[in-house]
Amino acid sequence: MATTVRRSTLTLPAAPLGQENPLPALVPLDEAHTVEDRDRAALPPDMARQVGYEPLRTVLPTRLLDGYGRKRVPTDLDTLVIENDRLRATVLPGLGGRIHSLHHKPTGRELLYSNPVFQPACFALNGAWFSGGVEWNIGATGHTTLSCAPVHAARVPAPDGSGEMLRLWEWERLRDTPFQVDLWLPDGSDFLHVGVRIRNPHDRPVPVYWWSNIAVPEDERTRVLVPAEETWYFAYEGRLRNVPVPEWEGVDRTYPARGDFPADYFYEVPRAARKWIAALDGEGRGLVQTSTDLLSGRKLFVWGRGPGGRRWQQWLTKPGTPGYAEIQAGLARTQLEHVALPAGEEFAWLEAYGPLAADPGTVHGADWAAARAHTADRLESALPRADVEAAFAAWRPYADTEPEGPRLATGSGWGALEAARGGHHLPGTPFDADTLGPDQEPWTELLRTGVLPAPAKVLPPGPAPVSREWRELLEAAQPTAPAGTELDYHLGVAQWAAGDRSQAVRSWERALTHDDDWPALRCLAVADLQEGNTVRAAQRYLAAFQDAREESREGGPWTAAMAALGRETVEALLAAGLADEAAAVLEGLRPGIRERGRFRLLHARVLLARGDREGARAVFDHGFEVADLREGDEVLSDTWAALTDEPLPARYDFRMRPARD
C-alpha cells in the first residue's frame, strides 16, 4: 500500500477556545521555569551559557488564549490522515499540527496517549494547551504558543517515491522563525518519519528552542528507557540538579508512576550514543522515538502520584481515563536553554516514531545497563541507526520541494506579512498573499503607505507585530488623526517588547491625549506594577476599566477585553488594599463574566479582604472551577489557607510541589 494523505474529521467532546485576549501580554504568565543563581553557577559552561541566552521578557506579539471554559460538547475537528499498510497517523492541523493518534495496524495498538477529549488548560506560553499525542514545541521555554493555533498543510512527494508526504509549516512569531514538519511512511515501514527544519531568514542570530513532546500511556509497570546514567532533575522548587539514573533517593525514577510530584528529568545522553527514548509497558511493548544526532536532548516528564498531579491529569481529560507521561526530544540538554541559530542558516533533523517489543524480564530487571542495552539492540534490529541517517539524507533534497495542489489546511497570515516585509523567499514553505486576513490589513497598509490606519470600528486594539523592523516602521510612520492613539499605543507595545520600557511609557503617555485612551492607561498600569508602584497602578487600572466599560459593546472581542481588564483591575486593587473598589469593579462586570470560576475565586478573595471570612468560605463550599488556572499557580491553596486550617479539598488541590512551611 503506497502512503496516502487524506482529509478527515474527528468528533470529540471539546471545550470551545473562546476569544483571544485583546490586552497585550506585557509580562510572562509565570516564572516557573527559571534556575536559581546557585544552581546556574554549578552547571557545565555550555549549559549555563544557553540557560542565560535570550530568555523571554514577554510572549509578545502573540495574544493570550484564556477565554475557554470546562463545558464540552461534541465537536468535529478537521484531521489529516497519513497511512500505509503498517501505520496510520492522525494529525490536527487546526491545533498546532499535533499528531493525535499513531495506530499500529498489525498489532491493533495505539502507540500514543490519545486524549479522548479536547480540554484546554493554562500550560502554553500564551495560555491554552491540551494534553495528548505528539506536540511540536518551538519558540521558547514552555509549550508553544501554536498549541491551539492553525498551521499550513499540503501534500509533497515522499523522498523514497512510495507515495505522499504531509508537510506542515508556519511562522513562529516569538522568535520570527519559519519552520516545517514533514511526515511520511517509507514503504513497508513500522516507523513514521518526521523531517523538521527551522530557518533563520534574518541578518542576525536568533535564539531557537525545540522539543518534540510525546504523550505515552502510563501505569504502574510503565518504564522509560534511555541511553543515560545521569539526569538533570527539575521540579517546581526552581532547582536544577544532576542526579543518577535509574535510582535516586531510594526510588527508581524511570517508572513515571513512582514519583510524588510533577517533575522533569533531562537525561545526559553521551555525545556519541544513538539518540533515542522509549516507554515500554509491563510486557516490554510500547513506543520508541529516535532521531539524527542534532536533536540530542531527551526528557521524561511525570505527573507523580501525589494529589496535585492526579488532579491535573483528571482536569485535562475525563474520569476513568488512564494516566500518561511525556517523553520528549529537544535541541539542548534541558528545556531551560535556547540555542543560537546564525543568520541565514537552518537547523534540520529527522525523527522516527514506531512500536518496539523487548523482553520484559530484561526491560524491568534490576540491571539498568542491561535493560537499556537490550532496548537499544531491539531498536537497532527494528530500525538501524544507519537507516535513519540515510532517510535524513534522502529527505534533505525534498525539504525545498514546493507543495503540490491546493493547501490541505491554512494557518495564519503573519508569515505572509513577514515575507512581504522582509522579501523572504523560503522554498518549500510558501507564505502566500492569499493567507493575509483582517488582522494583517493595517500592517500591510503601513508597509505600503507609511501610515497606520485608524480602526474602522469601535473595537479593542488589534494584534500587532513587535520586531525591530516593525518598531522602526512605527517610529517612522506619519501620525494622522484620529489614528494617533493607535500609532502611539502600538509603538509603546513594540518598545516594551524590546525592553525599552522608558520609551514605551512615553509613547503610552502621548496616547493619553486622545479620547479612547483606556488601552494605554492599562499598559501604564502594568508598567507601574513592574516598578512596584501599586497605588498608582490601581488608580490607572480603575480609570481604564471605567473608560472601557463606557465604550464597550456586547459580545465578541469586547467581552474578552472586559473580562481580562476586569480581572487585572480587581487583582491590582486588592494588591493596593482597595477591597471596596475591587468589589465595585466585580459588580460592574456583566453576569456572564462574574459567573466564571476565575471571578468566583476573585469574589472570595475580595470578601476575605473585606473581613467576610464566612462569605468567602461559602464561595468555596458552593464550588467553582477556575478553567484557566495556571500550572504551578497556588492561588487556590493560598486563599484556602487564609480562610481555614482545614485540609485543602481535593477538588481545589492542584499543587505541583510539597506544601510550604
C-alpha positions as CSV (number, residue, x, y, z in Angstrom):
1,M,0.0,0.0,0.0
2,A,1.5,3.3,-1.1
3,T,1.5,6.1,1.5
4,T,-1.6,8.3,1.2
5,V,-2.6,11.6,2.8
6,R,-6.3,12.5,3.1
7,R,-8.6,14.8,4.9
8,S,-11.0,13.5,7.5
9,T,-12.8,14.6,10.7
10,L,-12.6,13.5,14.3
11,T,-15.5,14.1,16.7
12,L,-14.5,14.7,20.3
13,P,-16.2,16.3,23.3
14,A,-14.5,19.7,23.2
15,A,-14.5,22.9,25.2
16,P,-14.5,25.9,22.8
17,L,-11.4,28.0,22.8
18,G,-13.2,31.3,23.1
19,Q,-12.0,34.7,22.0
20,E,-8.4,35.8,22.1
21,N,-7.5,38.2,25.0
22,P,-7.1,41.6,23.3
23,L,-4.8,43.0,26.0
24,P,-1.1,42.7,25.1
25,A,0.7,40.2,27.2
26,L,3.3,42.7,28.7
27,V,4.6,40.2,31.3
28,P,5.0,36.4,31.2
29,L,2.3,34.3,32.6
30,D,4.7,32.8,35.1
31,E,8.4,32.4,36.0
32,A,8.1,28.7,37.0
33,H,10.9,27.5,34.6
34,T,13.8,29.5,35.9
35,V,17.1,28.4,37.5
36,E,18.4,29.9,40.8
37,D,21.8,31.5,40.6
38,R,23.4,29.0,42.9
39,D,22.4,26.2,40.5
40,R,23.4,28.0,37.4
41,A,27.0,28.5,38.7
42,A,27.4,24.8,39.1
43,L,26.2,23.9,35.5
44,P,28.5,22.9,32.7
45,P,29.7,26.1,30.9
46,D,27.8,25.4,27.7
47,M,24.6,24.7,29.5
48,A,24.9,27.7,31.8
49,R,25.5,29.9,28.7
50,Q,22.4,28.6,26.9
51,V,20.3,28.8,30.1
52,G,21.1,32.5,30.2
53,Y,20.7,33.1,26.5
54,E,17.7,35.3,25.4
55,P,15.0,34.2,27.9
56,L,11.6,35.7,27.0
57,R,10.6,39.0,28.5
58,T,7.1,38.7,27.2
59,V,5.1,36.5,24.9
60,L,4.5,39.4,22.5
61,P,3.5,39.6,19.8
62,T,1.2,36.6,20.4
63,R,-2.0,37.0,22.3
64,L,-3.2,35.1,25.3
65,L,-5.8,32.4,25.0
66,D,-7.8,32.4,28.2
67,G,-11.4,32.5,27.2
68,Y,-12.1,28.8,27.3
69,G,-14.3,27.0,29.8
70,R,-15.0,23.5,31.0
71,K,-18.2,22.7,29.2
72,R,-17.5,20.2,26.5
73,V,-19.8,19.5,23.6
74,P,-19.4,17.0,20.6
75,T,-17.3,18.9,18.1
76,D,-16.0,17.9,14.6
77,L,-12.2,18.6,14.4
78,D,-10.5,18.7,11.0
79,T,-7.8,16.0,10.6
80,L,-5.2,14.9,8.1
81,V,-4.5,11.2,8.0
82,I,-1.3,9.7,6.6
83,E,-1.1,5.9,6.4
84,N,0.5,2.9,4.8
85,D,-0.2,-0.8,5.4
86,R,1.5,-0.6,8.7
87,L,0.8,2.7,10.4
88,R,-1.9,5.4,10.5
89,A,-1.1,8.8,11.9
90,T,-3.9,11.3,12.5
91,V,-2.9,15.0,12.6
92,L,-4.8,18.0,13.9
93,P,-3.8,20.9,11.5
94,G,-6.1,23.4,13.4
95,L,-4.3,22.6,16.7
96,G,-0.6,23.2,16.0
97,G,-0.3,20.2,13.6
98,R,-0.3,17.8,16.6
99,I,-0.3,14.1,16.0
100,H,-3.4,13.0,17.8
101,S,-3.0,9.3,17.2
102,L,-0.4,6.8,15.9
103,H,-2.1,3.4,15.3
104,H,0.0,0.3,14.5
105,K,-2.2,-1.8,12.2
106,P,-0.6,-5.3,12.6
107,T,-1.0,-5.3,16.4
108,G,-4.0,-3.0,16.7
109,R,-2.2,-0.9,19.2
110,E,-2.4,2.8,19.8
111,L,1.2,3.9,20.4
112,L,0.4,7.3,21.9
113,Y,-1.7,8.6,24.7
114,S,-4.6,9.8,22.6
115,N,-6.8,12.1,24.6
116,P,-10.5,11.3,24.2
117,V,-11.5,14.9,24.8
118,F,-10.2,18.4,23.8
119,Q,-9.9,20.3,27.1
120,P,-7.8,23.5,27.0
121,A,-5.8,24.3,30.2
122,C,-3.3,27.0,31.0
123,F,0.0,25.4,30.2
124,A,1.1,27.0,26.9
125,L,3.3,30.2,26.9
126,N,0.2,32.1,25.9
127,G,-2.4,30.1,27.9
128,A,-4.5,27.4,26.1
129,W,-2.9,24.0,25.7
130,F,-4.2,20.4,25.7
131,S,-2.7,17.1,26.5
132,G,-2.0,14.0,24.4
133,G,-0.3,13.0,21.1
134,V,2.9,14.5,19.8
135,E,3.3,18.3,20.0
136,W,5.9,20.4,18.2
137,N,7.2,22.8,20.7
138,I,9.0,25.7,19.1
139,G,9.8,29.3,20.3
140,A,10.9,29.4,23.9
141,T,10.9,27.5,27.2
142,G,7.4,26.0,27.6
143,H,4.6,24.8,25.5
144,T,4.4,26.6,22.2
145,T,2.1,29.5,21.5
146,L,0.9,27.5,18.5
147,S,-0.5,24.7,20.7
148,C,-4.1,25.7,19.8
149,A,-3.4,27.6,16.5
150,P,-3.8,26.5,12.9
151,V,-0.8,25.7,10.7
152,H,-0.5,25.4,6.9
153,A,-0.6,21.9,5.4
154,A,-0.1,20.4,1.9
155,R,1.0,17.3,0.1
156,V,4.6,16.8,-1.1
157,P,6.1,13.8,-2.9
158,A,7.8,11.4,-0.4
159,P,11.5,11.0,-0.6
160,D,11.5,7.3,-1.4
161,G,8.9,7.6,-4.2
162,S,6.5,5.4,-2.3
163,G,3.7,7.9,-2.1
164,E,2.8,11.2,-0.5
165,M,4.4,13.2,2.3
166,L,2.4,15.6,4.6
167,R,4.0,19.0,5.1
168,L,3.1,21.3,8.0
169,W,4.5,24.8,8.2
170,E,4.1,28.1,10.0
171,W,5.8,31.3,11.1
172,E,6.7,31.1,14.8
173,R,6.2,34.7,16.0
174,L,8.1,34.8,19.3
175,R,11.4,34.3,17.5
176,D,10.3,35.2,13.9
177,T,11.4,31.8,12.6
178,P,9.6,29.8,9.9
179,F,9.6,26.1,10.4
180,Q,8.3,22.9,8.7
181,V,7.4,19.4,9.8
182,D,7.4,16.7,7.0
183,L,5.7,13.4,7.8
184,W,6.0,10.3,5.7
185,L,5.9,6.5,5.9
186,P,8.5,4.6,3.9
187,D,7.2,1.6,2.0
188,G,6.5,-1.3,4.4
189,S,7.9,0.7,7.4
190,D,6.6,0.4,11.0
191,F,8.1,3.9,11.7
192,L,6.7,7.3,11.0
193,H,9.5,9.5,9.7
194,V,9.4,13.2,10.5
195,G,11.7,15.7,8.9
196,V,12.0,19.0,10.7
197,R,13.6,22.3,9.6
198,I,13.8,25.7,11.3
199,R,15.1,28.6,9.3
200,N,16.6,32.0,10.2
201,P,15.9,34.3,7.3
202,H,17.3,37.4,9.2
203,D,20.6,39.2,9.2
204,R,21.2,38.4,12.9
205,P,21.3,35.3,15.0
206,V,18.1,34.2,16.6
207,P,17.5,32.1,19.8
208,V,15.9,28.8,18.9
209,Y,14.0,26.2,21.0
210,W,12.6,22.9,20.0
211,W,11.2,19.9,21.9
212,S,9.0,17.2,20.4
213,N,6.6,16.3,23.2
214,I,5.3,12.8,23.1
215,A,2.4,11.7,25.4
216,V,2.5,8.0,26.2
217,P,0.2,5.7,28.3
218,E,1.3,5.2,31.9
219,D,0.6,2.7,34.5
220,E,2.5,1.2,37.4
221,R,4.6,-1.0,35.1
222,T,5.5,1.6,32.5
223,R,9.2,2.1,32.3
224,V,11.0,4.8,30.3
225,L,14.4,3.8,28.9
226,V,17.1,6.0,27.5
227,P,20.9,5.7,27.0
228,A,21.9,7.6,30.1
229,E,23.3,7.1,33.6
230,E,22.6,10.7,34.8
231,T,19.8,13.2,34.5
232,W,19.2,16.8,35.3
233,Y,16.2,16.9,37.7
234,F,14.0,20.0,37.7
235,A,10.8,20.4,39.6
236,Y,8.6,23.3,40.8
237,E,11.0,24.3,43.5
238,G,13.1,26.1,40.8
239,R,16.2,24.0,41.2
240,L,18.2,22.1,38.5
241,R,20.3,19.2,39.9
242,N,22.3,16.4,38.5
243,V,21.1,13.0,39.9
244,P,21.8,9.4,39.0
245,V,19.7,7.1,36.7
246,P,17.7,5.0,37.4
247,E,17.6,5.3,41.2
248,W,17.6,8.4,43.3
249,E,16.7,8.8,46.9
250,G,15.6,5.2,47.1
251,V,13.2,5.4,44.2
252,D,13.6,4.1,40.6
253,R,12.7,7.3,38.7
254,T,12.5,5.5,35.3
255,Y,9.0,4.4,36.4
256,P,6.9,7.6,35.9
257,A,4.2,6.5,38.4
258,R,6.6,6.3,41.3
259,G,7.3,10.0,41.7
260,D,5.4,12.1,44.2
261,F,5.1,15.4,42.5
262,P,5.4,16.7,38.9
263,A,9.0,16.8,37.7
264,D,11.3,16.9,34.7
265,Y,14.2,14.6,34.1
266,F,16.6,15.8,31.4
267,Y,18.9,13.0,30.5
268,E,22.6,13.3,30.0
269,V,22.9,11.3,26.7
270,P,26.6,10.7,25.7
271,R,27.6,12.6,22.7
272,A,28.5,9.6,20.6
273,A,25.5,7.5,21.6
274,R,22.5,6.9,19.4
275,K,19.7,9.3,20.4
276,W,16.5,7.5,21.5
277,I,13.9,7.2,24.2
278,A,11.3,4.5,24.8
279,A,8.3,4.0,27.0
280,L,7.5,0.3,27.5
281,D,4.8,-1.5,29.4
282,G,4.9,-4.5,31.7
283,E,5.0,-6.8,28.7
284,G,8.0,-4.9,27.2
285,R,5.9,-3.2,24.5
286,G,5.4,0.4,23.7
287,L,6.7,3.3,21.6
288,V,10.2,4.3,20.8
289,Q,11.4,7.6,19.3
290,T,14.8,8.1,17.7
291,S,16.5,10.8,15.7
292,T,19.6,12.0,14.0
293,D,22.1,13.5,16.4
294,L,21.3,17.2,16.2
295,L,18.1,16.5,18.2
296,S,20.3,15.5,21.2
297,G,18.2,16.1,24.3
298,R,15.9,13.6,25.9
299,K,13.4,14.1,28.7
300,L,10.8,12.5,30.9
301,F,8.0,14.5,32.5
302,V,6.0,12.8,35.2
303,W,2.8,14.0,37.0
304,G,3.6,11.9,40.1
305,R,1.2,10.1,42.3
306,G,0.6,13.0,44.7
307,P,-2.9,14.6,44.9
308,G,-1.9,17.6,42.7
309,G,-0.6,15.5,39.9
310,R,-3.6,13.2,39.9
311,R,-5.9,16.2,40.0
312,W,-4.2,17.7,36.9
313,Q,-4.5,14.5,35.0
314,Q,-8.2,14.3,35.7
315,W,-8.5,18.0,34.8
316,L,-7.0,17.5,31.4
317,T,-9.2,14.6,30.3
318,K,-12.3,12.7,31.5
319,P,-12.9,10.5,34.6
320,G,-11.7,6.9,34.2
321,T,-9.1,7.7,31.6
322,P,-5.7,6.1,32.1
323,G,-2.8,8.3,33.1
324,Y,0.0,9.4,30.8
325,A,3.6,10.6,31.0
326,E,5.6,12.6,28.4
327,I,8.8,11.5,26.7
328,Q,10.5,14.3,24.8
329,A,13.4,15.1,22.4
330,G,15.0,18.5,22.0
331,L,17.8,20.6,20.7
332,A,19.6,21.1,24.0
333,R,20.2,19.1,27.2
334,T,17.3,20.9,29.0
335,Q,14.2,22.9,28.3
336,L,15.7,25.9,30.1
337,E,18.1,26.5,27.3
338,H,17.9,28.4,24.0
339,V,20.3,27.7,21.1
340,A,21.7,30.3,18.7
341,L,20.8,29.9,15.0
342,P,23.2,32.0,12.9
343,A,21.9,34.5,10.4
344,G,20.7,32.9,7.1
345,E,21.2,29.3,8.4
346,E,18.9,26.5,9.4
347,F,18.6,23.5,11.8
348,A,17.3,20.3,10.3
349,W,17.0,16.7,11.6
350,L,15.0,13.5,11.2
351,E,12.9,11.8,13.9
352,A,11.3,8.4,13.7
353,Y,8.4,7.0,15.8
354,G,7.3,3.4,16.0
355,P,6.5,0.3,18.0
356,L,9.1,-1.6,20.0
357,A,8.9,-5.0,21.6
358,A,11.5,-6.2,24.1
359,D,12.0,-8.9,26.7
360,P,10.0,-7.8,29.7
361,G,12.3,-9.6,32.2
362,T,15.3,-7.6,30.9
363,V,13.4,-4.3,30.5
364,H,12.2,-4.4,34.1
365,G,15.2,-6.1,35.5
366,A,17.4,-4.6,38.3
367,D,20.4,-4.3,35.9
368,W,19.9,-0.8,34.3
369,A,22.8,-1.2,31.9
370,A,21.4,-4.5,30.6
371,A,17.9,-3.0,30.3
372,R,18.9,-0.1,28.2
373,A,21.4,-2.1,26.1
374,H,18.8,-4.7,25.3
375,T,16.3,-1.9,24.3
376,A,18.9,-0.3,22.2
377,D,19.6,-3.7,20.5
378,R,15.9,-4.1,19.8
379,L,15.7,-0.7,18.3
380,E,18.7,-1.4,16.1
381,S,17.0,-4.5,14.8
382,A,13.7,-2.7,14.1
383,L,15.3,0.5,12.6
384,P,19.1,0.6,12.3
385,R,20.8,3.9,13.1
386,A,22.3,3.9,9.6
387,D,18.8,3.7,8.1
388,V,17.8,6.9,10.0
389,E,20.8,8.7,8.7
390,A,20.1,7.5,5.1
391,A,16.5,8.6,5.4
392,F,17.6,12.0,6.6
393,A,20.0,12.3,3.6
394,A,17.2,11.2,1.3
395,W,14.7,13.8,2.7
396,R,17.0,16.8,2.6
397,P,16.6,17.5,-1.2
398,Y,12.9,17.2,-0.8
399,A,12.7,19.8,2.0
400,D,12.7,22.6,-0.6
401,T,10.1,20.9,-2.8
402,E,7.1,23.1,-3.3
403,P,3.7,21.7,-2.1
404,E,1.5,20.0,-4.7
405,G,-2.1,21.1,-5.4
406,P,-4.2,23.2,-3.0
407,R,-3.4,23.6,0.6
408,L,-4.9,20.9,2.9
409,A,-5.2,23.5,5.7
410,T,-4.4,27.2,6.2
411,G,-2.6,28.7,9.1
412,S,-2.2,32.4,9.9
413,G,-1.4,35.3,7.7
414,W,1.5,36.5,9.8
415,G,4.0,34.6,7.7
416,A,2.8,36.2,4.6
417,L,3.1,39.6,6.2
418,E,6.7,38.9,7.3
419,A,7.6,37.5,3.9
420,A,6.2,40.7,2.3
421,R,8.1,43.0,4.7
422,G,11.4,41.1,4.5
423,G,11.3,40.0,0.9
424,H,11.9,36.4,2.2
425,H,11.9,33.6,-0.3
426,L,11.5,30.3,1.5
427,P,11.4,27.3,-0.9
428,G,9.1,24.6,0.3
429,T,7.1,26.7,2.7
430,P,5.1,29.3,0.7
431,F,3.6,32.1,2.8
432,D,1.2,33.3,0.1
433,A,-0.6,36.7,0.0
434,D,-4.0,35.0,-0.1
435,T,-3.5,34.0,3.5
436,L,-3.4,37.6,4.7
437,G,-6.5,38.4,6.7
438,P,-8.1,41.3,8.7
439,D,-5.5,41.1,11.4
440,Q,-2.8,41.9,8.9
441,E,-4.6,44.6,7.0
442,P,-3.4,47.7,9.0
443,W,0.2,46.4,8.8
444,T,0.0,45.8,5.1
445,E,-1.2,49.4,4.8
446,L,1.7,50.6,7.0
447,L,4.1,48.8,4.7
448,R,2.5,50.2,1.6
449,T,1.9,53.8,2.6
450,G,3.9,54.5,5.8
451,V,0.7,55.3,7.6
452,L,-1.0,53.1,10.2
453,P,-4.8,53.5,9.5
454,A,-7.4,54.2,12.2
455,P,-9.7,51.2,13.0
456,A,-12.9,51.1,11.1
457,K,-15.0,50.0,14.1
458,V,-15.0,50.8,17.8
459,L,-13.1,47.7,19.0
460,P,-10.2,46.9,21.3
461,P,-6.8,47.4,19.6
462,G,-5.9,44.5,17.2
463,P,-2.9,42.3,17.3
464,A,0.4,43.7,16.1
465,P,4.0,42.7,15.2
466,V,6.7,43.9,17.5
467,S,10.1,43.0,15.9
468,R,12.9,45.6,15.5
469,E,11.9,46.1,11.9
470,W,8.3,46.8,12.7
471,R,9.3,49.1,15.5
472,E,11.3,51.1,13.1
473,L,8.4,51.3,10.7
474,L,6.2,52.6,13.5
475,E,8.8,55.2,14.6
476,A,8.9,56.5,11.0
477,A,5.1,56.4,10.5
478,Q,3.2,59.6,9.8
479,P,0.8,60.3,12.6
480,T,-2.7,61.1,11.3
481,A,-5.8,61.9,13.3
482,P,-7.7,60.0,14.6
483,A,-5.1,57.3,14.3
484,G,-2.6,58.9,16.7
485,T,-3.7,56.9,19.6
486,E,-3.4,53.7,17.7
487,L,0.1,54.6,16.5
488,D,1.5,55.6,19.9
489,Y,-0.2,52.7,21.6
490,H,1.3,50.1,19.2
491,L,4.7,51.8,19.2
492,G,4.7,51.6,23.0
493,V,4.0,47.9,22.9
494,A,6.8,47.3,20.4
495,Q,9.2,49.3,22.6
496,W,8.2,47.4,25.7
497,A,8.7,44.1,23.9
498,A,12.3,45.3,23.0
499,G,13.0,46.0,26.7
500,D,12.9,49.8,26.2
501,R,10.4,50.4,29.0
502,S,11.0,54.1,29.5
503,Q,10.3,54.9,25.8
504,A,7.2,52.7,25.9
505,V,5.9,54.7,28.9
506,R,6.5,57.9,26.9
507,S,4.6,56.6,23.9
508,W,1.6,55.5,26.1
509,E,1.6,58.8,27.8
510,R,1.3,60.5,24.4
511,A,-1.6,58.3,23.7
512,L,-3.4,59.7,26.7
513,T,-4.0,63.0,24.9
514,H,-6.7,61.2,22.9
515,D,-10.3,60.3,23.9
516,D,-10.2,56.5,23.7
517,D,-7.2,56.1,26.0
518,W,-8.0,53.1,28.1
519,P,-5.6,50.7,26.3
520,A,-2.7,53.0,27.0
521,L,-3.9,53.5,30.6
522,R,-3.9,49.8,31.2
523,C,-0.4,49.5,29.7
524,L,0.8,52.3,32.0
525,A,-0.8,50.5,35.0
526,V,1.2,47.3,34.1
527,A,4.4,49.5,34.0
528,D,3.6,50.9,37.4
529,L,3.2,47.4,38.8
530,Q,6.5,46.4,37.4
531,E,8.1,49.4,39.2
532,G,6.4,48.5,42.4
533,N,4.0,51.5,42.4
534,T,0.9,49.5,43.4
535,V,-1.2,52.5,44.3
536,R,-0.8,54.4,41.1
537,A,-1.2,51.1,39.2
538,A,-4.6,50.5,40.9
539,Q,-5.7,54.1,40.1
540,R,-4.8,53.8,36.5
541,Y,-6.4,50.3,36.2
542,L,-9.6,51.7,37.7
543,A,-9.7,54.6,35.3
544,A,-9.0,52.3,32.3
545,F,-11.8,49.9,33.4
546,Q,-14.3,52.7,33.8
547,D,-13.4,54.2,30.4
548,A,-13.6,50.8,28.7
549,R,-16.9,49.9,30.2
550,E,-18.4,53.1,28.8
551,E,-17.0,52.4,25.4
552,S,-17.6,48.6,25.3
553,R,-20.2,46.9,23.2
554,E,-21.9,43.5,23.6
555,G,-20.1,40.3,22.6
556,G,-17.1,39.4,20.6
557,P,-13.7,40.9,21.5
558,W,-15.3,43.4,23.9
559,T,-16.4,40.5,26.2
560,A,-12.9,39.2,26.1
561,A,-11.4,42.6,26.8
562,M,-13.7,43.4,29.7
563,A,-13.1,40.0,31.3
564,A,-9.3,40.4,31.0
565,L,-9.3,44.1,32.1
566,G,-11.8,43.4,35.0
567,R,-9.6,40.6,36.3
568,E,-6.4,42.6,36.2
569,T,-8.1,45.6,37.8
570,V,-9.5,43.6,40.7
571,E,-6.1,42.0,41.3
572,A,-4.4,45.4,41.2
573,L,-6.9,46.9,43.6
574,L,-6.5,44.0,46.0
575,A,-2.7,44.4,45.9
576,A,-3.2,48.1,46.8
577,G,-5.5,47.3,49.7
578,L,-8.6,48.8,48.0
579,A,-11.0,45.9,48.6
580,D,-14.2,48.1,48.4
581,E,-13.2,49.4,45.0
582,A,-12.4,45.8,43.9
583,A,-15.9,44.8,44.9
584,A,-17.4,47.6,42.9
585,V,-15.4,46.5,39.8
586,L,-16.6,42.9,40.1
587,E,-20.2,44.2,40.5
588,G,-19.7,46.3,37.3
589,L,-18.9,43.2,35.2
590,R,-21.6,41.5,33.1
591,P,-23.2,38.5,34.8
592,G,-21.8,36.1,32.3
593,I,-18.3,37.1,33.3
594,R,-18.9,37.2,37.0
595,E,-20.2,33.7,36.9
596,R,-16.9,32.3,35.6
597,G,-14.8,30.3,38.1
598,R,-11.9,32.8,37.9
599,F,-14.3,35.6,39.0
600,R,-15.9,33.4,41.7
601,L,-12.4,33.0,43.1
602,L,-11.8,36.8,42.9
603,H,-15.1,37.3,44.7
604,A,-13.9,35.0,47.5
605,R,-10.6,37.0,47.7
606,V,-12.5,40.3,47.8
607,L,-14.7,39.0,50.6
608,L,-11.7,37.8,52.5
609,A,-10.0,41.2,52.1
610,R,-13.1,42.9,53.4
611,G,-13.1,40.7,56.5
612,D,-16.0,38.5,55.5
613,R,-14.5,35.0,56.1
614,E,-17.8,33.3,56.3
615,G,-18.9,34.7,52.9
616,A,-15.5,33.7,51.3
617,R,-15.8,30.2,52.7
618,A,-19.3,29.9,51.3
619,V,-18.0,30.6,47.8
620,F,-15.6,27.6,48.2
621,D,-18.3,25.4,49.8
622,H,-20.6,26.2,46.9
623,G,-17.9,25.1,44.5
624,F,-16.3,26.6,41.4
625,E,-13.8,25.7,38.7
626,V,-11.1,28.1,37.6
627,A,-10.8,26.9,33.9
628,D,-7.7,29.0,33.2
629,L,-5.7,28.0,36.4
630,R,-2.0,28.2,35.5
631,E,0.3,25.3,36.1
632,G,2.2,26.0,39.4
633,D,-0.3,28.7,40.4
634,E,-1.0,28.3,44.1
635,V,-3.8,30.9,44.4
636,L,-6.4,28.3,45.3
637,S,-4.4,26.7,48.1
638,D,-3.2,30.1,49.4
639,T,-6.7,31.5,49.5
640,W,-8.0,28.4,51.3
641,A,-5.1,28.6,53.8
642,A,-6.0,32.2,54.6
643,L,-9.6,31.1,55.3
644,T,-9.1,28.0,57.4
645,D,-6.6,25.5,58.9
646,E,-8.7,22.6,57.4
647,P,-7.1,20.4,54.7
648,L,-7.5,21.6,51.2
649,P,-10.4,19.9,49.5
650,A,-9.3,17.5,46.7
651,R,-11.2,19.4,44.1
652,Y,-9.0,22.5,44.7
653,D,-5.7,20.7,45.1
654,F,-3.5,21.4,42.0
655,R,-0.3,21.8,44.0
656,M,2.8,20.8,42.0
657,R,5.2,20.8,44.8
658,P,5.2,19.9,48.5
659,A,3.3,22.2,50.8
660,R,5.3,25.1,52.1
661,D,6.0,25.5,55.8
